[in-house]
Amino acid sequence: MAATDFKDYYQILGVNKGASQEDIKKAFRKLARKYHPDVNQGNKQAEARFKEVNEAYEVLSDPEKRQKYDQFGQYWKQAGGFPGGGAGAAGVDMNGFDFGQYSSFDDFINELLGRFGGGNRGGRQSYSYRSSPGTGGYGGFNDFGGFQDMGRGAAQDSEATITLTYAEAFNGVQKRFNLGSETIDVRIPAGAKTGSRLRVKGKGPVSPLNQKRGDLYLVVELGNHPFFKFDGDNLLCEVEITPDEAVLGGTIEVPTPDGMVDVKLPPGIRSGQTLRLRGKGWRNPKGGRTDQLVKIAIATPKEISDQEREYYEKIRDIRTFKPRSNLYKFKL
């Protein structure tokens, strides 16, 4: 390929060289929507741009192709020995392609992302890799900055995303990974959460220049939980109480990672108010626990017995509390 024919795939997608796979995927989605033929019918320029965007994503979303593209620039195809290329290399043939088989454009984009290596297939664990230069000698969970161009003598690192349940991440878990010709067991320490990074030394790809092997970085992603979620470093949950419990106060049971605990409700608690359970939240990999926040929601019953209705009516008749008394002072 002549130098004048070289295409800067990062520039085409509008991302920098240190962009994550998620950033590249977001950029592709945005541009694919903009230049999609169904949105730009008869626009040859938009169709050409759409092919160009697909071609850039086909390379940058593939860890092996991206690695060689970053290393060898305009000669990456010759160095990598990849046949073909171009916009149709990932099975996206723009000539005569039947877009009508998709019920929506989102379906088309999701299918396209799946062809380029994203998502789960056949129930297997899916990992997304990106190449990076050699990093420092730190271990455990770490955050590291944007990637730069790889030096000629640097070992290649790779990154994989692993999805854990809340229980696995809270307690720690051992996972088995298939790295092609090699299978390894990795222990995930207790206290991992979305964004946590774990370094596995010497399990990255081999550099084609010096045969040095880099490191593998596992990036944790937590699945959804029906009750718990994160509020910063703390755990957050929502618990419903009855109107009488809100007025009178009392003691309720609340789930925590350790099991059910008794929580005291102060009289007159309001809907949306948050109670803090100190030391009952998420585990810190360095030791200790964060807090668990319990958000209160007052649940109003839709169906009540005749006796309950009678007492509610009595309370209404003798009620002295007037929560809307201050509304009369407001006007335009």
PyMOL commands that set and color helices and strands:
alter all, ss='L'
color gray80, all
select helices_A, chain A and resi 3-5+9-13+21-35+44-60+63-80+99-101+105-115+166-171+243-248+306-318+325-329
alter helices_A, ss='H'
color red, helices_A
select strands_A, chain A and resi 156-164+173-178+183-188+197-200+213-222+229-231+234-241+250-256+259-265+274-277+292-298
alter strands_A, ss='S'
color yellow, strands_A
deselect
rebuild
show_as cartoon
